């Protein structure tokens, strides 16, 4: 059974550990990351850092002409995600991030492989990503939301964002397969908990189960 532990200056480690809790939510497009991030933030008492879709000045152009805008979009997202990492580090309160920075490189690879991003642009992106990663904070945990490409497409259709109508099942299948490799590799460095919405009645219930699983892992953190 989990206990709520009040951070206290008499037990300074309870103050220190929480600032190190940095949870990343990963998953295919429309997997439901935002909802889970919100619930996990509530359950764990952590600030949530969202992926701002409305403010994204390249996304709509990217979907209209991926070849022309793929590099611009990746640079834009890398910058946004890096800014969030800096906020998480300097706010020193830990956080839940709606989509990890690592996943952008999954998208970038798929775009390069499908010739929607030039090789030289991909190399520039990877070089920048690698240099910036020296100043980033590594997640203490990644929670991956499993969805099939078909479910992802279904959800994209249901939420009907105008710009996303051009997304094809082939694009989602390529992403899904690149995510498989990503999860295999990243789980060697960062603990990964994989969850699926079909296992739970509500996102809150899912968040509670993730919290339980997290506390069973051998990561020294205190949660209030
Ligand atoms: N690195 C990237 N390269 C290309 N497109 C990206 C990248 N990151 C995000 N996107 C696009 O940005 C949009 C928002 O991402 P996504 O749908 O995954 O977030 P979301 O709406 O918050 O999803 P969820 O339903 O899981 O909360 C999607 O159209 C997605 O494909």
py3Dmol code that shows the C-alpha trace and the ligand (Angstrom):
import py3Dmol

protein = """\
ATOM      1  CA  UNK A   1       0.000   0.000   0.000  1.00  0.00           C
ATOM      2  CA  UNK A   2       1.374   3.432  -0.917  1.00  0.00           C
ATOM      3  CA  UNK A   3       1.697   6.158   1.628  1.00  0.00           C
ATOM      4  CA  UNK A   4       1.626   9.873   1.100  1.00  0.00           C
ATOM      5  CA  UNK A   5       4.877  11.257   2.409  1.00  0.00           C
ATOM      6  CA  UNK A   6       4.897  14.910   3.361  1.00  0.00           C
ATOM      7  CA  UNK A   7       8.126  16.612   2.289  1.00  0.00           C
ATOM      8  CA  UNK A   8       9.769  17.999   5.389  1.00  0.00           C
ATOM      9  CA  UNK A   9      12.873  20.028   6.079  1.00  0.00           C
ATOM     10  CA  UNK A  10      13.593  17.693   8.984  1.00  0.00           C
ATOM     11  CA  UNK A  11      13.892  14.912   6.413  1.00  0.00           C
ATOM     12  CA  UNK A  12      15.699  16.787   3.639  1.00  0.00           C
ATOM     13  CA  UNK A  13      15.871  13.744   1.376  1.00  0.00           C
ATOM     14  CA  UNK A  14      12.096  13.983   0.909  1.00  0.00           C
ATOM     15  CA  UNK A  15      12.634  17.449  -0.563  1.00  0.00           C
ATOM     16  CA  UNK A  16      15.509  16.404  -2.740  1.00  0.00           C
ATOM     17  CA  UNK A  17      14.016  13.310  -4.280  1.00  0.00           C
ATOM     18  CA  UNK A  18      10.858  14.871  -5.594  1.00  0.00           C
ATOM     19  CA  UNK A  19      12.715  17.363  -7.714  1.00  0.00           C
ATOM     20  CA  UNK A  20      14.353  14.430  -9.452  1.00  0.00           C
ATOM     21  CA  UNK A  21      11.064  12.856 -10.491  1.00  0.00           C
ATOM     22  CA  UNK A  22      10.808  13.482 -14.186  1.00  0.00           C
ATOM     23  CA  UNK A  23       8.253  11.312 -15.932  1.00  0.00           C
ATOM     24  CA  UNK A  24       7.921  11.236 -19.708  1.00  0.00           C
ATOM     25  CA  UNK A  25       4.759  10.053 -21.435  1.00  0.00           C
ATOM     26  CA  UNK A  26       5.362   8.492 -24.818  1.00  0.00           C
ATOM     27  CA  UNK A  27       3.076   7.075 -27.464  1.00  0.00           C
ATOM     28  CA  UNK A  28       1.883   7.264 -31.028  1.00  0.00           C
ATOM     29  CA  UNK A  29      -0.202  10.192 -32.311  1.00  0.00           C
ATOM     30  CA  UNK A  30      -3.520  10.425 -30.472  1.00  0.00           C
ATOM     31  CA  UNK A  31      -2.585   7.696 -27.960  1.00  0.00           C
ATOM     32  CA  UNK A  32      -4.076   9.753 -25.128  1.00  0.00           C
ATOM     33  CA  UNK A  33      -0.838  11.086 -23.655  1.00  0.00           C
ATOM     34  CA  UNK A  34      -2.280  14.448 -22.652  1.00  0.00           C
ATOM     35  CA  UNK A  35      -5.069  12.881 -20.571  1.00  0.00           C
ATOM     36  CA  UNK A  36      -2.693  10.469 -18.844  1.00  0.00           C
ATOM     37  CA  UNK A  37      -0.124  13.240 -18.222  1.00  0.00           C
ATOM     38  CA  UNK A  38      -2.823  15.344 -16.526  1.00  0.00           C
ATOM     39  CA  UNK A  39      -3.973  12.482 -14.287  1.00  0.00           C
ATOM     40  CA  UNK A  40      -0.441  11.407 -13.439  1.00  0.00           C
ATOM     41  CA  UNK A  41       0.419  14.981 -12.510  1.00  0.00           C
ATOM     42  CA  UNK A  42      -2.535  15.022 -10.090  1.00  0.00           C
ATOM     43  CA  UNK A  43      -1.784  11.618  -8.572  1.00  0.00           C
ATOM     44  CA  UNK A  44       1.914  12.321  -8.126  1.00  0.00           C
ATOM     45  CA  UNK A  45       1.599  15.997  -7.256  1.00  0.00           C
ATOM     46  CA  UNK A  46       3.883  17.030 -10.112  1.00  0.00           C
ATOM     47  CA  UNK A  47       3.620  19.904 -12.605  1.00  0.00           C
ATOM     48  CA  UNK A  48       2.663  18.824 -16.134  1.00  0.00           C
ATOM     49  CA  UNK A  49       4.442  20.110 -19.247  1.00  0.00           C
ATOM     50  CA  UNK A  50       2.177  19.819 -22.282  1.00  0.00           C
ATOM     51  CA  UNK A  51       2.897  19.554 -25.972  1.00  0.00           C
ATOM     52  CA  UNK A  52       1.349  22.776 -27.306  1.00  0.00           C
ATOM     53  CA  UNK A  53      -0.294  21.810 -30.619  1.00  0.00           C
ATOM     54  CA  UNK A  54      -2.220  25.072 -31.179  1.00  0.00           C
ATOM     55  CA  UNK A  55       0.912  27.219 -30.798  1.00  0.00           C
ATOM     56  CA  UNK A  56       2.885  25.059 -33.234  1.00  0.00           C
ATOM     57  CA  UNK A  57       3.571  27.416 -36.156  1.00  0.00           C
ATOM     58  CA  UNK A  58       4.875  24.658 -38.473  1.00  0.00           C
ATOM     59  CA  UNK A  59       2.547  21.707 -37.900  1.00  0.00           C
ATOM     60  CA  UNK A  60      -0.189  22.694 -40.323  1.00  0.00           C
ATOM     61  CA  UNK A  61       2.329  23.509 -43.100  1.00  0.00           C
ATOM     62  CA  UNK A  62       4.182  20.275 -42.331  1.00  0.00           C
ATOM     63  CA  UNK A  63       1.052  18.204 -42.936  1.00  0.00           C
ATOM     64  CA  UNK A  64       0.371  20.093 -46.193  1.00  0.00           C
ATOM     65  CA  UNK A  65       3.929  19.745 -47.467  1.00  0.00           C
ATOM     66  CA  UNK A  66       6.018  17.393 -45.266  1.00  0.00           C
ATOM     67  CA  UNK A  67       9.053  17.462 -47.527  1.00  0.00           C
ATOM     68  CA  UNK A  68       9.332  21.246 -47.361  1.00  0.00           C
ATOM     69  CA  UNK A  69       8.640  21.651 -43.642  1.00  0.00           C
ATOM     70  CA  UNK A  70       9.932  18.479 -41.943  1.00  0.00           C
ATOM     71  CA  UNK A  71      13.255  20.031 -40.912  1.00  0.00           C
ATOM     72  CA  UNK A  72      11.633  23.280 -39.746  1.00  0.00           C
ATOM     73  CA  UNK A  73       9.147  21.330 -37.632  1.00  0.00           C
ATOM     74  CA  UNK A  74      11.824  19.160 -36.019  1.00  0.00           C
ATOM     75  CA  UNK A  75      13.976  22.186 -35.123  1.00  0.00           C
ATOM     76  CA  UNK A  76      10.924  23.978 -33.754  1.00  0.00           C
ATOM     77  CA  UNK A  77       9.918  20.977 -31.597  1.00  0.00           C
ATOM     78  CA  UNK A  78      13.456  20.354 -30.400  1.00  0.00           C
ATOM     79  CA  UNK A  79      13.610  23.948 -29.194  1.00  0.00           C
ATOM     80  CA  UNK A  80      10.202  23.741 -27.457  1.00  0.00           C
ATOM     81  CA  UNK A  81      11.094  20.460 -25.767  1.00  0.00           C
ATOM     82  CA  UNK A  82      14.533  21.756 -24.742  1.00  0.00           C
ATOM     83  CA  UNK A  83      12.895  24.812 -23.179  1.00  0.00           C
ATOM     84  CA  UNK A  84      10.633  22.495 -21.169  1.00  0.00           C
ATOM     85  CA  UNK A  85      13.659  20.505 -20.007  1.00  0.00           C
ATOM     86  CA  UNK A  86      15.307  23.725 -18.844  1.00  0.00           C
ATOM     87  CA  UNK A  87      12.140  24.719 -16.962  1.00  0.00           C
ATOM     88  CA  UNK A  88      11.956  21.295 -15.322  1.00  0.00           C
ATOM     89  CA  UNK A  89      15.611  21.514 -14.269  1.00  0.00           C
ATOM     90  CA  UNK A  90      15.455  25.090 -12.979  1.00  0.00           C
ATOM     91  CA  UNK A  91      12.024  24.876 -11.350  1.00  0.00           C
ATOM     92  CA  UNK A  92      13.421  21.907  -9.412  1.00  0.00           C
ATOM     93  CA  UNK A  93       9.971  20.461  -8.738  1.00  0.00           C
ATOM     94  CA  UNK A  94      10.160  17.483 -11.079  1.00  0.00           C
ATOM     95  CA  UNK A  95       7.474  17.081 -13.686  1.00  0.00           C
ATOM     96  CA  UNK A  96       5.440  15.014 -16.105  1.00  0.00           C
ATOM     97  CA  UNK A  97       6.236  15.730 -19.752  1.00  0.00           C
ATOM     98  CA  UNK A  98       3.588  15.068 -22.394  1.00  0.00           C
ATOM     99  CA  UNK A  99       5.800  13.403 -25.035  1.00  0.00           C
ATOM    100  CA  UNK A 100       9.513  12.898 -24.516  1.00  0.00           C
ATOM    101  CA  UNK A 101      12.238  14.656 -26.472  1.00  0.00           C
ATOM    102  CA  UNK A 102      13.532  11.251 -27.610  1.00  0.00           C
ATOM    103  CA  UNK A 103      10.382  10.621 -29.613  1.00  0.00           C
ATOM    104  CA  UNK A 104      11.048  13.598 -31.854  1.00  0.00           C
ATOM    105  CA  UNK A 105      14.101  11.746 -33.095  1.00  0.00           C
ATOM    106  CA  UNK A 106      11.819   8.761 -33.832  1.00  0.00           C
ATOM    107  CA  UNK A 107       9.705  11.024 -36.063  1.00  0.00           C
ATOM    108  CA  UNK A 108      12.842  12.504 -37.637  1.00  0.00           C
ATOM    109  CA  UNK A 109      14.178   9.041 -38.510  1.00  0.00           C
ATOM    110  CA  UNK A 110      10.868   7.982 -40.081  1.00  0.00           C
ATOM    111  CA  UNK A 111      10.804  11.197 -42.130  1.00  0.00           C
ATOM    112  CA  UNK A 112      14.377  10.633 -43.309  1.00  0.00           C
ATOM    113  CA  UNK A 113      13.695   6.962 -44.123  1.00  0.00           C
ATOM    114  CA  UNK A 114      10.663   7.889 -46.174  1.00  0.00           C
ATOM    115  CA  UNK A 115      12.644  10.604 -47.996  1.00  0.00           C
ATOM    116  CA  UNK A 116      10.581  13.378 -46.504  1.00  0.00           C
ATOM    117  CA  UNK A 117      13.703  14.789 -44.868  1.00  0.00           C
ATOM    118  CA  UNK A 118      16.998  15.273 -46.651  1.00  0.00           C
ATOM    119  CA  UNK A 119      19.940  13.254 -45.375  1.00  0.00           C
ATOM    120  CA  UNK A 120      22.017  16.403 -44.646  1.00  0.00           C
ATOM    121  CA  UNK A 121      19.103  17.925 -42.707  1.00  0.00           C
ATOM    122  CA  UNK A 122      18.703  14.715 -40.728  1.00  0.00           C
ATOM    123  CA  UNK A 123      22.414  14.734 -39.877  1.00  0.00           C
ATOM    124  CA  UNK A 124      22.265  18.367 -38.808  1.00  0.00           C
ATOM    125  CA  UNK A 125      19.238  17.597 -36.652  1.00  0.00           C
ATOM    126  CA  UNK A 126      20.898  14.583 -35.005  1.00  0.00           C
ATOM    127  CA  UNK A 127      24.081  16.553 -34.370  1.00  0.00           C
ATOM    128  CA  UNK A 128      22.099  19.389 -32.749  1.00  0.00           C
ATOM    129  CA  UNK A 129      19.977  16.892 -30.785  1.00  0.00           C
ATOM    130  CA  UNK A 130      23.138  15.163 -29.512  1.00  0.00           C
ATOM    131  CA  UNK A 131      24.819  18.428 -28.497  1.00  0.00           C
ATOM    132  CA  UNK A 132      21.694  19.668 -26.738  1.00  0.00           C
ATOM    133  CA  UNK A 133      21.151  16.346 -25.004  1.00  0.00           C
ATOM    134  CA  UNK A 134      24.245  17.069 -22.889  1.00  0.00           C
ATOM    135  CA  UNK A 135      22.216  19.812 -21.231  1.00  0.00           C
ATOM    136  CA  UNK A 136      18.986  17.862 -20.848  1.00  0.00           C
ATOM    137  CA  UNK A 137      17.543  16.012 -17.941  1.00  0.00           C
ATOM    138  CA  UNK A 138      17.113  12.259 -18.329  1.00  0.00           C
ATOM    139  CA  UNK A 139      13.675  10.910 -17.437  1.00  0.00           C
ATOM    140  CA  UNK A 140      13.448   8.857 -14.249  1.00  0.00           C
ATOM    141  CA  UNK A 141      10.632   6.918 -15.912  1.00  0.00           C
ATOM    142  CA  UNK A 142       8.944   6.682 -19.294  1.00  0.00           C
ATOM    143  CA  UNK A 143       5.294   5.648 -19.404  1.00  0.00           C
ATOM    144  CA  UNK A 144       4.497   4.331 -22.849  1.00  0.00           C
ATOM    145  CA  UNK A 145       0.895   4.267 -24.024  1.00  0.00           C
ATOM    146  CA  UNK A 146       0.447   1.343 -26.383  1.00  0.00           C
ATOM    147  CA  UNK A 147      -1.856   1.774 -29.370  1.00  0.00           C
ATOM    148  CA  UNK A 148      -1.876   0.017 -32.706  1.00  0.00           C
ATOM    149  CA  UNK A 149      -1.540   2.129 -35.867  1.00  0.00           C
ATOM    150  CA  UNK A 150      -5.201   1.324 -36.599  1.00  0.00           C
ATOM    151  CA  UNK A 151      -6.340   2.565 -33.167  1.00  0.00           C
ATOM    152  CA  UNK A 152      -4.207   5.659 -33.580  1.00  0.00           C
ATOM    153  CA  UNK A 153      -5.851   6.433 -36.935  1.00  0.00           C
ATOM    154  CA  UNK A 154      -9.269   5.851 -35.399  1.00  0.00           C
ATOM    155  CA  UNK A 155      -8.542   8.352 -32.622  1.00  0.00           C
ATOM    156  CA  UNK A 156      -7.123  10.894 -35.061  1.00  0.00           C
ATOM    157  CA  UNK A 157     -10.370  10.659 -37.049  1.00  0.00           C
ATOM    158  CA  UNK A 158     -12.481  10.965 -33.911  1.00  0.00           C
ATOM    159  CA  UNK A 159     -10.778  14.131 -32.673  1.00  0.00           C
ATOM    160  CA  UNK A 160     -10.797  15.504 -36.247  1.00  0.00           C
ATOM    161  CA  UNK A 161      -8.098  18.158 -36.139  1.00  0.00           C
ATOM    162  CA  UNK A 162      -8.261  19.627 -39.661  1.00  0.00           C
ATOM    163  CA  UNK A 163      -4.513  19.542 -40.259  1.00  0.00           C
ATOM    164  CA  UNK A 164      -4.241  15.839 -39.365  1.00  0.00           C
ATOM    165  CA  UNK A 165      -6.610  14.581 -42.075  1.00  0.00           C
ATOM    166  CA  UNK A 166      -3.632  13.835 -44.346  1.00  0.00           C
ATOM    167  CA  UNK A 167      -2.130  11.283 -41.890  1.00  0.00           C
ATOM    168  CA  UNK A 168      -2.019   7.844 -43.509  1.00  0.00           C
ATOM    169  CA  UNK A 169      -1.980   4.356 -42.016  1.00  0.00           C
ATOM    170  CA  UNK A 170       1.431   3.811 -43.660  1.00  0.00           C
ATOM    171  CA  UNK A 171       2.905   6.783 -41.780  1.00  0.00           C
ATOM    172  CA  UNK A 172       1.490   5.422 -38.514  1.00  0.00           C
ATOM    173  CA  UNK A 173       2.806   1.912 -39.248  1.00  0.00           C
ATOM    174  CA  UNK A 174       6.295   3.290 -39.912  1.00  0.00           C
ATOM    175  CA  UNK A 175       6.157   5.303 -36.699  1.00  0.00           C
ATOM    176  CA  UNK A 176       4.870   2.304 -34.752  1.00  0.00           C
ATOM    177  CA  UNK A 177       7.727   0.135 -35.945  1.00  0.00           C
ATOM    178  CA  UNK A 178      10.308   2.886 -35.202  1.00  0.00           C
ATOM    179  CA  UNK A 179       8.776   3.209 -31.722  1.00  0.00           C
ATOM    180  CA  UNK A 180       9.403  -0.522 -31.171  1.00  0.00           C
ATOM    181  CA  UNK A 181      13.133  -0.033 -31.737  1.00  0.00           C
ATOM    182  CA  UNK A 182      13.116   3.129 -29.648  1.00  0.00           C
ATOM    183  CA  UNK A 183      11.457   1.359 -26.679  1.00  0.00           C
ATOM    184  CA  UNK A 184      13.824  -1.579 -26.922  1.00  0.00           C
ATOM    185  CA  UNK A 185      16.845   0.745 -26.748  1.00  0.00           C
ATOM    186  CA  UNK A 186      15.616   3.324 -24.270  1.00  0.00           C
ATOM    187  CA  UNK A 187      14.452   0.688 -21.767  1.00  0.00           C
ATOM    188  CA  UNK A 188      18.115  -0.294 -21.341  1.00  0.00           C
ATOM    189  CA  UNK A 189      18.777   3.186 -19.939  1.00  0.00           C
ATOM    190  CA  UNK A 190      15.475   4.330 -18.439  1.00  0.00           C
ATOM    191  CA  UNK A 191      12.715   2.217 -16.817  1.00  0.00           C
ATOM    192  CA  UNK A 192       9.678   1.964 -19.104  1.00  0.00           C
ATOM    193  CA  UNK A 193       6.149   1.083 -18.007  1.00  0.00           C
ATOM    194  CA  UNK A 194       3.864   0.139 -20.889  1.00  0.00           C
ATOM    195  CA  UNK A 195       0.130   0.657 -20.489  1.00  0.00           C
ATOM    196  CA  UNK A 196      -2.935   0.343 -22.649  1.00  0.00           C
ATOM    197  CA  UNK A 197      -6.216   2.222 -22.251  1.00  0.00           C
ATOM    198  CA  UNK A 198      -8.212  -0.964 -22.879  1.00  0.00           C
ATOM    199  CA  UNK A 199      -6.966  -2.303 -19.501  1.00  0.00           C
ATOM    200  CA  UNK A 200      -8.524   0.549 -17.511  1.00  0.00           C
ATOM    201  CA  UNK A 201     -11.886   2.158 -17.013  1.00  0.00           C
ATOM    202  CA  UNK A 202     -10.540   5.675 -16.579  1.00  0.00           C
ATOM    203  CA  UNK A 203      -7.313   7.601 -17.073  1.00  0.00           C
ATOM    204  CA  UNK A 204      -7.273   8.252 -13.337  1.00  0.00           C
ATOM    205  CA  UNK A 205      -7.280   4.515 -12.642  1.00  0.00           C
ATOM    206  CA  UNK A 206      -4.453   4.084 -15.129  1.00  0.00           C
ATOM    207  CA  UNK A 207      -2.478   6.855 -13.441  1.00  0.00           C
ATOM    208  CA  UNK A 208      -2.933   5.183 -10.049  1.00  0.00           C
ATOM    209  CA  UNK A 209      -1.671   1.849 -11.397  1.00  0.00           C
ATOM    210  CA  UNK A 210       1.337   3.583 -12.969  1.00  0.00           C
ATOM    211  CA  UNK A 211       2.014   5.238  -9.613  1.00  0.00           C
ATOM    212  CA  UNK A 212       1.893   1.823  -7.902  1.00  0.00           C
ATOM    213  CA  UNK A 213       4.202   0.280 -10.489  1.00  0.00           C
ATOM    214  CA  UNK A 214       6.543   3.251 -10.177  1.00  0.00           C
ATOM    215  CA  UNK A 215       6.794   2.848  -6.421  1.00  0.00           C
ATOM    216  CA  UNK A 216       7.679  -0.844  -6.889  1.00  0.00           C
ATOM    217  CA  UNK A 217      10.603   0.081  -9.134  1.00  0.00           C
ATOM    218  CA  UNK A 218      13.948   0.475  -7.553  1.00  0.00           C
ATOM    219  CA  UNK A 219      14.006   4.244  -8.008  1.00  0.00           C
ATOM    220  CA  UNK A 220      14.531   6.182  -4.815  1.00  0.00           C
ATOM    221  CA  UNK A 221      11.817   8.810  -4.899  1.00  0.00           C
ATOM    222  CA  UNK A 222       9.283  10.070  -2.426  1.00  0.00           C
ATOM    223  CA  UNK A 223       5.852  10.950  -3.618  1.00  0.00           C
ATOM    224  CA  UNK A 224       3.359  13.113  -1.794  1.00  0.00           C
TER     225      UNK A 224
END
"""
ligand_1 = """\
31
LIG
N 8.643 15.249 -33.868
C 7.510 15.305 -34.555
N 7.525 15.227 -35.898
C 6.400 15.285 -36.621
N 5.181 15.458 -36.088
C 5.107 15.547 -34.753
C 6.251 15.455 -33.917
N 5.850 15.560 -32.633
C 4.529 15.722 -32.664
N 4.073 15.717 -33.928
C 2.685 15.926 -34.354
O 2.084 16.882 -33.486
C 0.709 16.575 -33.287
C 0.436 16.468 -31.818
O 1.016 15.268 -31.333
P 0.110 14.138 -30.678
O -1.144 13.980 -31.426
O 0.906 12.943 -30.474
O -0.137 14.796 -29.336
P -1.457 14.774 -28.661
O -2.524 15.359 -29.484
O -1.150 15.433 -27.392
O -1.678 13.215 -28.520
P -2.423 12.474 -27.421
O -3.767 12.219 -27.981
O -1.613 11.230 -27.230
O -2.439 13.350 -26.217
C 0.432 15.300 -34.052
O -0.139 15.609 -35.284
C 1.825 14.680 -34.201
O 1.960 13.867 -35.314
"""
view = py3Dmol.view(width=600, height=400)
view.addModel(protein, "pdb")
view.setStyle({"model": 0}, {"cartoon": {"style": "trace"}})
view.addModel(ligand_1, "xyz")
view.setStyle({"model": 1}, {"stick": {}})
view.zoomTo()
view.show()
